[in-house]
Amino acid sequence: MTPYLAIDYGGTTGSGSTDTNQQGMFFSASGGLWYNVSDRFAVFAAMAYELMKLQYSDTDPFSDNYKKNAHSLSLNIGISI
């Protein structure tokens, strides 16, 4: 069994069909256990936290900006072949 930690950091940007401008920051941290069943097969489980800070505008011209923080917790279970 091997414990592991992972951290992701990045940014978001986009444009929708209604000329909505979206931009923000993305952060994720997770930790869990990795278990090698054989040389070519492993299973893992982890808990993760994600944060996405968004700033967006849905007016034209883009004069009124709105801010929102989206948080989530997740349980990840999987296999690796």
C-alpha positions in Angstrom: 0.0 0.0 0.0 1.3 3.4 -0.9 -0.1 6.8 0.3 -0.2 9.7 -2.1 -1.0 13.4 -2.3 -1.9 15.4 -5.4 -2.3 19.2 -6.0 -3.6 20.8 -9.2 -3.7 24.5 -9.9 -4.8 26.4 -13.0 -7.1 28.9 -14.6 -10.3 28.9 -16.4 -11.5 31.0 -19.4 -14.3 30.7 -21.8 -16.9 32.3 -24.0 -20.5 31.1 -24.3 -23.0 31.4 -27.1 -24.5 34.5 -25.5 -21.1 36.4 -25.4 -20.7 35.6 -21.7 -17.1 36.1 -20.5 -16.0 33.7 -17.8 -12.6 33.6 -16.1 -11.2 32.4 -12.8 -8.9 30.2 -10.8 -9.0 26.4 -10.2 -7.5 24.5 -7.3 -7.7 20.8 -6.3 -6.0 18.8 -3.5 -6.5 15.1 -3.0 -4.9 12.3 -0.9 -5.4 8.6 -0.8 -4.0 5.1 -1.0 -2.7 3.1 -3.9 -2.5 -0.7 -3.7 -0.7 -2.8 -6.3 -2.6 -6.1 -6.7 -0.1 -7.3 -9.4 2.6 -5.9 -11.7 -0.1 -4.7 -14.1 -3.1 -4.0 -11.9 -3.7 -1.6 -9.0 -6.7 -0.1 -7.1 -6.9 3.2 -5.4 -9.1 5.4 -3.3 -8.8 9.1 -2.4 -10.6 12.1 -1.0 -10.5 15.3 -3.0 -11.4 19.0 -2.5 -11.9 21.3 -5.4 -12.3 25.1 -5.5 -13.2 27.1 -8.5 -13.3 31.0 -8.3 -15.3 32.4 -11.2 -15.8 36.0 -12.4 -18.4 36.4 -15.1 -20.6 38.9 -16.8 -23.8 38.4 -18.7 -24.4 41.9 -20.0 -23.3 43.6 -23.2 -21.1 45.5 -22.9 -19.4 43.6 -20.0 -19.9 46.2 -17.3 -21.4 44.2 -14.4 -19.1 41.5 -13.1 -20.3 38.8 -10.8 -18.1 36.5 -8.6 -18.8 33.0 -7.4 -16.8 30.4 -5.5 -17.7 26.8 -6.2 -16.5 24.2 -3.7 -16.8 20.4 -3.8 -15.7 17.3 -2.0 -15.4 14.0 -3.7 -14.5 10.3 -3.0 -12.5 8.8 -5.9 -12.3 5.0 -6.3 -10.7 3.4 -9.3 -8.4 0.9 -11.0 -5.2 1.2 -13.0 -4.3 -1.3 -15.6 
